[in-house]
């Protein structure tokens, strides 16, 4: 009878989950900054069109 090693797999999954949490925060930060830049460009374009 063979036994499966569960402890190592769980530890690896825990590390991956923690890395994903870290990366998720960075992705959310990048996304927020990107959206802010896009909105700023759109606002500048709208102001340009209003002046015309």
N, C-alpha and C positions, 0 to 999 in steps of 0.2 A: 504494500500500500504506500502510495506517495502522498506527501503532504505539500500543500501549496504554501509558499512564503507570502504571507499577507502583510506583515509588519513593514517590510521594505517598500512594498507597493504603496501602502498608505502614506508612508513618509514622503515618498516621491510625489504623490498626488498633493500632499499638503504644501510642499515646496512650490509645485507648479501653481497651485491656487494662490499662494502668497505672491508669486511673481505676476500672475495675471491681475491681481488686485492693484499691484504697483503700476503695471502697464496701463491698466484701465484708468487710473487717476491721471497719468501722463497724457493718455489719449483724449480724455475729457478736457483737460487743460488746453491741449493743442487745438481741439475742435472749437472750443469757446473763442480762442484767439483768432482762428481762421474765420469763423462766422462774423466776428467783430470787424475784421478787415474787409470782408465782402460787403457788409452793410455800410461801412464807411465809403467804399467806392461807389456803391449804388446811390447813397445820399449825395455825394459830390456830383454824380451824373444828373440826378434829378434837379439839383440847384442850377447846374449849367443849362439844362433844358428850360427851366423856369425863366432864366434871364434872357433866353433867345426869343 
